[in-house]
Amino acid sequence: MNRSQLADFLRTRREALQPEDVGLPRGARRRTAGLRREEVATLSGVSSDYYSRIEQQRGPMPSEQILAAIARGLHLTINERDHLYQLAATRSRAVPNAPTTSTRD
């Protein structure tokens, strides 16, 4: 697992999403360009501490289930999800008829 590249990828995808993109209120004070780590953790169904440790390159190797949850929470496309699995050095399981949640180019 390449912790540095995995952390960079997660951070980049998190910063690219706005709260409105995922149905969250913006709130008055935001110090981050995109979603907060806590918001991604909530959307993914994992603890904010666990998600933060992964993004800060100090967490354990995430399981395929955790990666899938994070991919859903970040609204990753199929290609982005596959890239996430590659960075985490796991095999992506093909999901038949899985809808793409984004049409980013």
Secondary structure per residue as TSV (DSSP state, phi and psi in degrees):
chain	resnum	aa	ss	phi	psi
A	1	M	-	360.0	130.8
A	2	N	-	-94.6	94.1
A	3	R	H	-58.8	-40.6
A	4	S	H	-64.2	-48.9
A	5	Q	H	-67.5	-37.9
A	6	L	H	-61.9	-46.8
A	7	A	H	-62.1	-43.5
A	8	D	H	-62.3	-42.2
A	9	F	H	-63.4	-47.4
A	10	L	H	-61.4	-43.7
A	11	R	H	-62.9	-43.3
A	12	T	H	-62.1	-44.7
A	13	R	H	-67.8	-38.9
A	14	R	H	-63.4	-42.7
A	15	E	H	-71.3	-20.8
A	16	A	H	-79.6	-19.2
A	17	L	-	-94.6	140.7
A	18	Q	-	-102.8	153.5
A	19	P	G	-53.0	-38.4
A	20	E	G	-64.4	-27.6
A	21	D	G	-65.1	-25.4
A	22	V	G	-118.1	14.1
A	23	G	T	81.6	21.3
A	24	L	-	-104.9	149.3
A	25	P	-	-71.4	147.4
A	26	R	-	-69.9	-43.0
A	27	G	-	82.1	163.1
A	28	A	S	-76.5	-45.7
A	29	R	-	-115.2	119.4
A	30	R	-	-131.6	124.3
A	31	R	-	-96.4	-8.3
A	32	T	S	-108.3	151.7
A	33	A	S	-69.4	-32.1
A	34	G	S	-124.9	-135.9
A	35	L	-	-74.7	151.8
A	36	R	-	-80.3	156.6
A	37	R	H	-57.5	-40.4
A	38	E	H	-62.2	-36.0
A	39	E	H	-68.6	-41.4
A	40	V	H	-63.4	-42.5
A	41	A	H	-60.7	-44.9
A	42	T	H	-62.3	-46.3
A	43	L	H	-63.0	-29.7
A	44	S	H	-90.2	-14.6
A	45	G	T	76.2	28.5
A	46	V	S	-121.8	164.2
A	47	S	-	-70.7	148.6
A	48	S	H	-65.7	-32.3
A	49	D	H	-64.0	-44.1
A	50	Y	H	-63.1	-47.9
A	51	Y	H	-61.8	-44.1
A	52	S	H	-60.3	-41.6
A	53	R	H	-62.0	-39.8
A	54	I	H	-63.7	-46.1
A	55	E	H	-70.1	-23.4
A	56	Q	T	-95.1	12.4
A	57	Q	T	64.4	28.4
A	58	R	-	-129.9	9.2
A	59	G	S	-92.9	175.4
A	60	P	-	-73.6	170.1
A	61	M	-	-69.0	118.9
A	62	P	-	-69.9	144.9
A	63	S	-	-74.5	168.7
A	64	E	H	-61.5	-35.5
A	65	Q	H	-66.0	-40.5
A	66	I	H	-66.9	-42.7
A	67	L	H	-61.5	-41.1
A	68	A	H	-63.8	-40.6
A	69	A	H	-65.7	-41.7
A	70	I	H	-65.8	-40.8
A	71	A	H	-59.6	-42.3
A	72	R	H	-66.6	-43.2
A	73	G	H	-62.3	-36.1
A	74	L	T	-88.3	1.0
A	75	H	T	55.0	46.6
A	76	L	-	-73.4	147.3
A	77	T	-	-73.0	170.7
A	78	I	H	-60.1	-43.1
A	79	N	H	-64.4	-40.4
A	80	E	H	-66.7	-39.1
A	81	R	H	-62.4	-44.5
A	82	D	H	-62.0	-39.1
A	83	H	H	-63.6	-41.0
A	84	L	H	-58.1	-46.0
A	85	Y	H	-62.4	-39.6
A	86	Q	H	-64.7	-42.4
A	87	L	H	-63.3	-33.6
A	88	A	T	-86.7	1.9
A	89	A	T	59.5	41.7
A	90	T	-	-122.3	163.7
A	91	R	-	-91.1	130.6
A	92	S	-	-76.8	129.4
A	93	R	-	-87.0	129.2
A	94	A	-	-65.3	133.1
A	95	V	-	-110.6	106.1
A	96	P	T	-63.8	137.7
A	97	N	T	56.7	30.2
A	98	A	-	-75.3	123.9
A	99	P	-	-72.0	143.7
A	100	T	-	-81.9	140.3
A	101	T	S	-95.8	-2.6
A	102	S	-	-148.6	153.4
A	103	T	-	-118.0	32.2
A	104	R	-	-62.2	146.4
A	105	D	-	-91.0	360.0
